[in-house]
Protein backbone atom coordinates (compact mmCIF):
# COMPACT_ATOMS: atom_id res chain seq x y z
CA UNK A 1 0.00 0.00 0.00
CA UNK A 2 1.52 3.30 -1.07
CA UNK A 3 0.25 4.94 2.14
CA UNK A 4 2.84 3.03 4.12
CA UNK A 5 5.58 4.41 1.90
CA UNK A 6 4.21 7.90 2.38
CA UNK A 7 4.03 7.32 6.14
CA UNK A 8 7.66 6.22 6.24
CA UNK A 9 8.75 9.24 4.23
CA UNK A 10 6.65 11.65 6.30
CA UNK A 11 6.92 10.01 9.72
CA UNK A 12 9.65 12.41 10.75
CA UNK A 13 7.20 15.25 10.22
CA UNK A 14 4.31 13.49 11.94
CA UNK A 15 1.63 15.80 13.28
CA UNK A 16 0.13 13.37 15.79
CA UNK A 17 1.84 12.28 18.99
CA UNK A 18 2.85 8.66 18.45
CA UNK A 19 3.69 7.94 22.10
CA UNK A 20 0.13 7.29 23.28
CA UNK A 21 -1.73 3.97 23.11
CA UNK A 22 -4.75 5.86 21.81
CA UNK A 23 -5.49 4.95 18.19
CA UNK A 24 -5.49 8.55 17.06
CA UNK A 25 -2.02 9.03 18.49
CA UNK A 26 -0.85 5.61 17.37
CA UNK A 27 -1.96 5.81 13.75
CA UNK A 28 -2.90 9.44 13.23
CA UNK A 29 0.53 10.18 11.82
CA UNK A 30 -0.12 7.69 9.02
CA UNK A 31 -3.34 9.44 8.03
CA UNK A 32 -1.68 12.87 8.35
CA UNK A 33 1.16 11.69 6.13
CA UNK A 34 -1.36 10.57 3.53
CA UNK A 35 -3.17 13.89 3.80
CA UNK A 36 0.10 15.74 3.31
CA UNK A 37 0.46 13.89 0.02
CA UNK A 38 -3.22 13.84 -0.96
CA UNK A 39 -5.51 16.40 0.74
CA UNK A 40 -8.70 14.67 -0.39
CA UNK A 41 -9.26 11.84 2.05
CA UNK A 42 -12.79 10.60 1.56
CA UNK A 43 -14.71 8.78 4.30
CA UNK A 44 -14.39 5.54 2.33
CA UNK A 45 -10.63 5.91 2.03
CA UNK A 46 -10.42 6.54 5.77
CA UNK A 47 -12.46 3.39 6.42
CA UNK A 48 -10.11 1.49 4.10
CA UNK A 49 -7.10 2.70 6.10
CA UNK A 50 -8.70 1.53 9.34
CA UNK A 51 -9.51 -1.80 7.68
CA UNK A 52 -5.97 -2.20 6.38
CA UNK A 53 -4.44 -1.62 9.81
CA UNK A 54 -6.97 -4.01 11.32
CA UNK A 55 -6.19 -6.75 8.75
CA UNK A 56 -2.51 -6.20 9.39
CA UNK A 57 -3.15 -7.37 12.95
CA UNK A 58 -2.23 -4.07 14.54
CA UNK A 59 -5.82 -3.20 15.39
CA UNK A 60 -8.64 -5.31 16.84
CA UNK A 61 -12.29 -4.92 15.78
CA UNK A 62 -13.09 -3.10 19.04
CA UNK A 63 -10.15 -0.75 18.59
CA UNK A 64 -11.17 -0.04 15.00
CA UNK A 65 -14.74 0.76 16.00
CA UNK A 66 -13.58 2.96 18.86
CA UNK A 67 -10.97 4.64 16.67
CA UNK A 68 -13.45 5.68 14.02
CA UNK A 69 -16.02 6.82 16.57
CA UNK A 70 -13.57 8.72 18.80
CA UNK A 71 -11.20 10.38 16.38
CA UNK A 72 -13.44 13.21 15.11
CA UNK A 73 -11.12 16.08 14.14
CA UNK A 74 -8.34 15.11 16.54
CA UNK A 75 -5.86 13.97 13.89
CA UNK A 76 -3.97 17.24 13.97
CA UNK A 77 -4.69 20.96 13.61
CA UNK A 78 -3.93 20.89 9.88
CA UNK A 79 -6.17 17.94 9.06
CA UNK A 80 -9.75 17.52 10.15
CA UNK A 81 -12.02 14.77 8.90
CA UNK A 82 -15.68 13.93 9.26
CA UNK A 83 -15.17 10.56 10.90
CA UNK A 84 -18.87 10.01 11.46
CA UNK A 85 -19.29 9.74 7.68
CA UNK A 86 -16.42 7.26 7.57
CA UNK A 87 -18.14 5.17 10.23
CA UNK A 88 -21.38 5.03 8.30
CA UNK A 89 -19.60 3.97 5.10
CA UNK A 90 -17.48 1.23 6.66
N, C-alpha and C positions, 0 to 999 in steps of 0.2 A: 504494500500500500504506500503510495507516494507520500501520504501524510506523515508516515514515520520518518521518511527522509527529511521532510521539511522540519519535523520536530527536532531531529538531531542537529540540523543546521541552525535552527533558531533557539535551541534550548538554552544557550548562553544568554539570550535576551528574553528569557521567559518572563511573562508578566505576572503569573500566578505563583504564589509561594508553594514550593514543592515539598516543604518539610512536614506538612500536616498529613494526617491519615484521611482527612476529609477528601472525598472524590474531587471536588472542585479544585482543591489545592494539589491533589495528586496528579490529576490529568488535565487540569485547566490549561497548563502550559502547552499541551499538545494542540488543543483547540485554538489557543491564541496564536500559536505558530502557523497553523493552517490559515487563520484569519489574516495574519500578516501577509501571507502569500496570495490568498483569495478572499476578499472582503465579503463575498456573498455566500454565507453559510446558511443554507436553507434548513428548516426543521427536519426534513428527511435526511439530509446529510449529517446533521447532528445525531439523529437516532442511529444512523449507520456507524458513526464513530463509537457511540456507546456500545452498540452490538459487536463491533470489531474487538474492542477491549474486553468485552465479556467473553467472547469466543476464545480469545487468546488466553483465558484463564486468570486474568488479572482482576476480574470483576465478577462478583456473584450476581445472581438475578436480583436479590434484595438490594445490593449496592447500586446496581444499575437503575432500578426503579427509584430509589432514594436520590440518586445523583441527578436524574432528570427532573424530579419534582423539586429538589432543593436548590438547584443551581441558579435559577432566575437570571439576574444580570450580574452575578458575582464573579464572572470569569476574570475580568480586569476592567479598569476604568475605560480603556480604549475600545473594548469589545463587549457589547451587550447583545443578548439573544433572547428571543421569546421562547423559553424552554417549555412553556405550557403547550405551545403548538407542536413542539417536537414530541412531547409525551403523547399527544393525541394521534400522531401519525406513526408511532412506533409499531 
